[in-house]
């Protein structure tokens, strides 16, 4: 797959007004600080991190843009950064590349008090977070997400993982960060395709639990695609508020948090089936959410106009609404590895009306078979 280069833009941004969303987990609570320039605000960093050393994990593309200014801000806060630069892409989210992080931690004699900082998108956040969860049985962790998808979803909640060839995110741990710095200035250099991919997760929050936000998104998607600062700030904050509320209520995904996986059982099957890195995660989630909506309609829970609205929202965000062609048997095999499976039963997040998501394995198998047959035909 050819990935578009980052957009040109400022390498740093002056810190501006910030907003804070708290993830309430008792003594493990932490802030999500949202604003332009927060990743290079040394005073802010110094308020939340102790002087010393920190392992700073990033990717080749993000590192070329932001490693130097973030390291400078850390140094001004009394923190010596140990950079760890990984190759870009979902296809590298595996044991071999993860082990290079541990190689650096060993080489630099990082100990249990050395925090790991993730500077990057969802892949880097997952890799760095899993390293932090397992290095010497757990060290402090900080997220500096550089993509819209990471800022609104993957940087919050403590899910960390690597992929297995047969299933996405199958090997991992829950390990909450102590701080999330969602610097919206970093989105200035995000490629258009990556920006659209992030909007899939933003739209998700409206579909599963907030029709008021969904009503706001419909006319404001063009502003978000145009990177309007006020629109982006609102979308990031509202999404983080939803993620924080759900995580605080169900940290280990025993019930409510599963609804955040709308479209993901289908989407992860797409990512694995076509090969990691061919579809961006948000693209697969968009097509997967359309399939979830179509199946919900087959069960009589959504109207055809509701399904049409779901399709229009993703189309407006410049995301795919048709899944790739795969035989139904292949779909079922891949979906059978989903982490929500119970006693061999594929459990799905579906919509009992817009704004009302449920996780269930109690559905007519014929509805799933028809949905997958339709995907195979249209793909």
For each residue, the residues with C-beta under 8 A, 3 or more apart:
1: 277 278
2:
3: 88 89 191 193
4: 191 192 193
5: 61 191
6: 9 61 65 189 190 191
7: 188 189 190 191 192
8: 189
9: 6 188 189
10: 13 185 188
11: 65 66 68 69
12: 37 40 69 185
13: 10 16 36 37 40 183 185 188
14: 36 37
15: 18 35 36 37 38 40 41 44
16: 13 35 36 37
17: 35
18: 15 33 34 35 38 44
19: 33 34 35 233 237
20: 31 32 33 34
21: 31 32 34 237 240 241 244
22: 29 30 31 32 244
23: 29 30 31 32 156 157 176 244 247 248
24: 29 244 248
25: 28 29 30 176 247 248 251
26: 29
27:
28: 25 176
29: 22 23 24 25 26
30: 22 23 25 176 177 178 179 180
31: 20 21 22 23 48 179 180
32: 20 21 22 23 155 156 180 182 240 244
33: 18 19 20 38 44 179 180 181 182
34: 18 19 20 21 38 151 182 184 233 236 237 240
35: 15 16 17 18 19 38 182 183 184 233
36: 13 14 15 16 183 184 185 229
37: 12 13 14 15 16 40 41 183 185
38: 15 18 33 34 35 41 44 181 182 183
39: 66 69 70 73 119 144 181 183 185 186
40: 12 13 15 37 69 70 72 73 183
41: 15 37 38 44 45 73
42: 45 46 73 74 76 77
43: 46 47 77
44: 15 18 33 38 41 47 48 181
45: 41 42 48 49 73 74 77 79 181
46: 42 43 49 51 76 77 78
47: 43 44
48: 31 44 45 178 179
49: 45 46 54 77 79 115 142 179
50:
51: 46 77 78 79
52: 78 79 80 113 114
53: 79 80 81 82 108 110 114
54: 49 74 79 80 81 82 114 115 116 117 142
55: 81 82 84 101 104 105 108 110 114 115 116 117 131
56: 67 70 71 74 81 82 83 84 117 119
57: 84 86 101 116 117 118 119 120 124 127 128 131
58: 62 63 66 67 83 84 85 86 118 119 120 124
59: 62 63 85 86 87 88 120 121 123 124
60: 63 64 85 86 87 88
61: 5 6 64 65 88
62: 58 59 65 66 67 88 119 120 121 124 146
63: 58 59 60 66 67 83 85 119
64: 60 61 67
65: 6 11 61 62 189
66: 11 39 58 62 63 69 70 119 146 186
67: 56 58 62 63 64 70 71 83 85 119
68: 11 71 72
69: 11 12 39 40 66 72 73
70: 39 40 56 66 67 73 74 81 119 144
71: 56 67 68 74 75 81 83
72: 40 68 69 75 76
73: 39 40 41 42 45 69 70 76 77
74: 42 45 54 56 70 71 77 79 80 81
75: 71 72 78 79 80 81
76: 42 46 72 73
77: 42 43 45 46 49 51 73 74
78: 46 51 52 75
79: 45 49 51 52 53 54 74 75
80: 52 53 54 74 75
81: 53 54 55 56 70 71 74 75 117
82: 53 54 55 56 104 108 110 114
83: 56 58 63 67 71
84: 55 56 57 58 100 101 104
85: 58 59 60 63 67
86: 57 58 59 60 92 97 100 101 124 127
87: 59 60 92 97
88: 3 59 60 61 62 92 123
89: 3 92 123 276 277
90: 93 123 163 271 276 277 281
91: 94 275 276 277
92: 86 87 88 89 97 123
93: 90 97 123 126 127 161 162 163 276
94: 91 97 98 162 163
95: 98 99 162 171
96: 99 100
97: 86 87 92 93 94 100 101 127
98: 94 95 101 102 127 130 131 162
99: 95 96 102 103
100: 84 86 96 97 103 104
101: 55 57 84 86 97 98 104 105 127 128 131
102: 98 99 105 106 131 135
103: 99 100 106 107
104: 55 82 84 100 101 107 108 110
105: 55 101 102 108 110 114 131 135
106: 102 103 109 110
107: 103 104
108: 53 55 82 104 105
109: 106
110: 53 55 82 104 105 106 114 135 139
111: 114 136
112: 136 137 138 139
113: 52 139 140
114: 52 53 54 55 82 105 110 111 139 140
115: 49 54 55 132 139 140 141 142 178
116: 54 55 57 128 129 131 132 135 139 140 141 142
117: 54 55 56 57 81 128 141 142 143 144
118: 57 58 124 125 127 128 129 141 142 143 144 145 155
119: 39 56 57 58 62 63 66 67 70 124 144 146
120: 57 58 59 62 123 124 125 128 144 145 146 147 150
121: 59 62 124 125 145 146 147 149 150 154 194
122: 125 126 145 147 149 150 153 154 155 281
123: 59 88 89 90 92 93 120 126 127
124: 57 58 59 62 86 118 119 120 121 127 128
125: 118 120 121 122 128 129 143 145 150 154 155 160
126: 93 122 123 129 130 154 159 160 161 162 169 172
127: 57 86 93 97 98 101 118 123 124 130 131 160 162
128: 57 101 116 117 118 120 124 125 131 132 141 160
129: 116 118 125 126 132 133 141 143 158 159 160 175 177
130: 98 126 127 133 134 160 161 162 171 172 173 175
131: 55 57 98 101 102 105 116 127 128 134 135
132: 115 116 128 129 135 138 139 140 141 160 175
133: 129 130 138 141 160 172 173 174 175
134: 130 131 137 138 173
135: 102 105 110 116 131 132 138 139
136: 111 112 139
137: 112 134
138: 112 132 133 134 135 175
139: 110 112 113 114 115 116 132 135 136
140: 113 114 115 116 132 178
141: 115 116 117 118 128 129 132 133 175 176 177 178
142: 49 54 115 116 117 118 177 178 179 180 181
143: 117 118 125 129 150 155 156 177 179 180 181
144: 39 70 117 118 119 120 180 181 183
145: 118 120 121 122 125 150 151 154 155 180 182 186
146: 62 66 119 120 121 150 183 186 187 190
147: 120 121 122 150 151 187 190 194 197 198
148: 151 152 187 190 194 195 197 198 199 201 202 232 236
149: 121 122 152 153 154 194 197 198 200 201 281 282
150: 120 121 122 125 143 145 146 147 153 154 155 198
151: 34 145 147 148 155 182 184 187 198 236 239 240
152: 148 149 198 201 202 205 235 236 239 240 243
153: 122 149 150 156 201 204 239 243 260
154: 121 122 125 126 145 149 150 157 159
155: 32 118 122 125 143 145 150 151 177 180 182
156: 23 32 143 153 180 240 243 244 247
157: 23 154 176 243 246 247 251 257
158: 129 174 175 176 177 247 251
159: 126 129 154 169 172 174
160: 125 126 127 128 129 130 132 133 172 173 174 175
161: 93 126 130 169 170 171 172 173
162: 93 94 95 98 126 127 130 169 171 172
163: 90 93 94 167 168 169 170 171 272 276
164: 167 168 170 171
165:
166: 170 272 337
167: 163 164 170 268 272 334 337 338
168: 163 164 268 271 272 276
169: 126 159 161 162 163 172 268 339
170: 161 163 164 166 167 337 339
171: 95 130 161 162 163 164
172: 126 130 133 159 160 161 162 169
173: 130 133 134 160 161
174: 133 158 159 160 251 252
175: 129 130 132 133 138 141 158 160
176: 23 25 28 30 141 157 158 251
177: 30 129 141 142 143 155 158 180
178: 30 48 115 140 141 142
179: 30 31 33 48 49 142 143
180: 30 31 32 33 142 143 144 145 155 156 177
181: 33 38 39 44 45 142 143 144
182: 32 33 34 35 38 145 151 155 236 240
183: 13 35 36 37 38 39 40 144 146 186
184: 34 35 36 151 187 229 232 233 236
185: 10 12 13 36 37 39 188
186: 39 66 145 146 183 189 190
187: 146 147 148 151 184 190 195 227 232
188: 7 9 10 13 185 227
189: 6 7 8 9 65 186
190: 6 7 146 147 148 186 187 194 195 198
191: 3 4 5 6 7 194 195
192: 4 7 195 196 225 318
193: 3 4 196 197 280
194: 121 147 148 149 190 191 197 198 280
195: 148 187 190 191 192 198 199 224 225 227
196: 192 193 199 200 225 282 283 317 318 319
197: 147 148 149 193 194 200 280 281 282 283 319
198: 147 148 149 150 151 152 190 194 195 201 202 282
199: 148 195 196 202 203 221 224 225 282 317 319
200: 149 196 197 203 204 263 282 283 285 286 289 314 317 319
201: 148 149 152 153 198 204 205 239 282 285
202: 148 152 198 199 205 206 217 224 235 239
203: 199 200 206 207 214 217 286 289 313 314 317
204: 153 200 201 207 208 260 262 263 285 289
205: 152 201 202 208 209 210 213 238 239 242 243
206: 202 203 209 210 211 213 214 215 216 217 355
207: 203 204 214 262 289 310 351 354 355 357
208: 204 205 259 260 262 349 351 355 356 357
209: 205 206 242 259 355 356 357
210: 205 206 213 214 238 242 355
211: 206 214 215 354 355
212: 215 216
213: 205 206 210 216 217 238
214: 203 206 207 210 211 217 218 313 354 355
215: 206 211 212 218
216: 206 212 213 219 220 234
217: 202 203 206 213 214 220 221 224 235 313
218: 214 215 221 313 316
219: 216 222
220: 216 217 223 224 231 235
221: 199 217 218 224 225 313 316 317
222: 219 225 226 316
223: 220 226 228 231
224: 195 199 202 217 220 221 227 228 231 232 235 317
225: 192 195 196 199 221 222 317 318
226: 222 223
227: 187 188 195 224 232
228: 223 224 231 232
229: 36 184 232 233
230: 233 234
231: 220 223 224 228 234 235
232: 148 184 187 224 227 228 229 235 236
233: 19 34 35 184 229 230 236 237
234: 216 230 231 237 238
235: 152 202 217 220 224 231 232 238 239
236: 34 148 151 152 182 184 232 233 239 240
237: 19 21 34 233 234 240 241
238: 205 210 213 234 235 241 242
239: 151 152 153 201 202 205 235 236 242 243
240: 21 32 34 151 152 156 182 236 237 243 244
241: 21 237 238 244 245
242: 205 209 210 238 239 245 246
243: 152 153 156 157 205 239 240 246 247 260
244: 21 22 23 24 32 156 240 241 247 248
245: 241 242 248 249
246: 157 242 243 249 250 256 257 259 260
247: 23 25 156 157 158 243 244 250 251 257
248: 23 24 25 244 245 251
249: 245 246 256 257
250: 246 247 253 254 255 256 257
251: 25 157 158 174 176 247 248 257
252: 174 257
253: 250 257 258
254: 250 257
255: 250 258 359
256: 246 249 250 259
257: 157 246 247 249 250 251 252 253 254 260
258: 253 255 261 340 347 349 359
259: 208 209 246 256 262 349 357 358 359
260: 153 204 208 243 246 257
261: 258 264 265 340 349 359
262: 204 207 208 259 289 292 349 351 357
263: 200 204 266 267 285 286 287 288 289 290 291 292 349
264: 261 267 268 285 288 349
265: 261 268 269 288 292 335 338 340 346 347 348 349
266: 263 269 270 284 287 288 289 291 292 323 331 335
267: 263 264 270 271 281 284 285 286 287 288 289
268: 167 168 169 264 265 271 272 284 288 334 338
269: 265 266 272 273 288 326 331 334 335 338
270: 266 267 273 274 279 284 287 288 323 324
271: 90 168 267 268 274 276 278 279 281 284
272: 163 166 167 168 268 269 275 276 334 337
273: 269 270 324 326 330 331 334
274: 270 271 278 279 324
275: 91 272 278
276: 89 90 91 93 163 168 271 272
277: 1 89 90 91
278: 1 271 274 275
279: 270 271 274 283 284 320 324
280: 193 194 197 283 284
281: 90 122 149 197 267 271 284 285
282: 149 196 197 198 199 200 201 285 286 319
283: 196 197 200 279 280 286 287 319 320
284: 266 267 268 270 271 279 280 281 287 288
285: 200 201 204 263 264 267 281 282 288 289
286: 200 203 263 267 282 283 289 290 314 317 319 320 321
287: 263 266 267 270 283 284 290 291 314 319 320 321 322 323 324
288: 263 264 265 266 267 268 269 270 284 285 291 292 323
289: 200 203 204 207 262 263 266 267 285 286 292 293 310 314
290: 263 286 287 293 294 307 310 311 314 321 322 323
291: 263 266 287 288 294 295 323 371 372 375
292: 262 263 265 266 288 289 295 296 348 349 350 351
293: 289 290 296 297 302 306 307 310 311 351
294: 290 291 297 298 307 371 374
295: 291 292 298 299 348 350 363 367 368 371
296: 292 293 299 301 302 307 350 351 352
297: 293 294 300 301 302 303 304 306 307
298: 294 295 367 370 371
299: 295 296 350 363 364 367
300: 297
301: 296 297 350 351 352 353
302: 293 296 297 306 307 351 353 354
303: 297 306 307
304: 297 307 308
305: 308 309
306: 293 297 302 303 309 310 351 353 354
307: 290 293 294 296 297 302 303 304 310 311
308: 304 305 311 312
309: 305 306 312 313 354
310: 207 289 290 293 306 307 313 314 354
311: 290 293 307 308 314 315 321
312: 308 309 315 316
313: 203 214 217 218 221 309 310 316 317
314: 200 203 286 287 289 290 310 311 317 319 320 321
315: 311 312 318 319 321
316: 218 221 222 312 313
317: 196 199 200 203 221 224 225 286 313 314
318: 192 196 225 315
319: 196 197 199 200 282 283 286 287 314 315
320: 279 283 286 287 314 323
321: 286 287 290 311 314 315
322: 287 290 375 378 379
323: 266 270 287 288 290 291 320 326 375 378 379
324: 270 273 274 279 287 379
325: 375 376 377 378 379
326: 269 273 323 330 331 334 375 376 379
327: 330 331 376
328: 331 332 369 372 373 376
329: 332 333
330: 273 326 327 333 334
331: 266 269 273 326 327 328 334 335 372 375 376
332: 328 329 335 336 346 372
333: 329 330 336 337
334: 167 268 269 272 273 326 330 331 337
335: 265 266 269 331 332 338 346
336: 332 333 341 344 346
337: 166 167 170 272 333 334 341
338: 167 265 268 269 335 341 346 347
339: 169 170
340: 258 261 265 346 347 348 349 359
341: 336 337 338 344 345 346 347
342: 345 347 361
343:
344: 336 341
345: 341 342 361
346: 265 332 335 336 338 340 341 361 368
347: 258 265 338 340 341 342 359 360 361
348: 265 292 295 340 359 360 361 363 368
349: 208 258 259 261 262 263 264 265 292 340 357 358 359
350: 292 295 296 299 301 357 358 359 360 363
351: 207 208 262 292 293 296 301 302 306 354 356 357 358
352: 296 301 356 357 358
353: 301 302 306 356
354: 207 211 214 302 306 309 310 351
355: 206 207 208 209 210 211 214
356: 208 209 351 352 353
357: 207 208 209 259 262 349 350 351 352
358: 259 349 350 351 352
359: 255 258 259 261 340 347 348 349 350
360: 347 348 350 363
361: 342 345 346 347 348
362:
363: 295 299 348 350 360 367 368
364: 299 367 368
365: 368 369
366: 369 370
367: 295 298 299 363 364 370 371
368: 295 346 348 363 364 365 371 372
369: 328 365 366 372 373
370: 298 366 367 373 374
371: 291 294 295 298 367 368 374 375
372: 291 328 331 332 368 369 375 376
373: 328 369 370 376 377
374: 294 370 371 377 378
375: 291 322 323 325 326 331 371 372 378 379
376: 325 326 327 328 331 372 373 379
377: 325 373 374
378: 322 323 325 374 375
379: 322 323 324 325 326 375 376
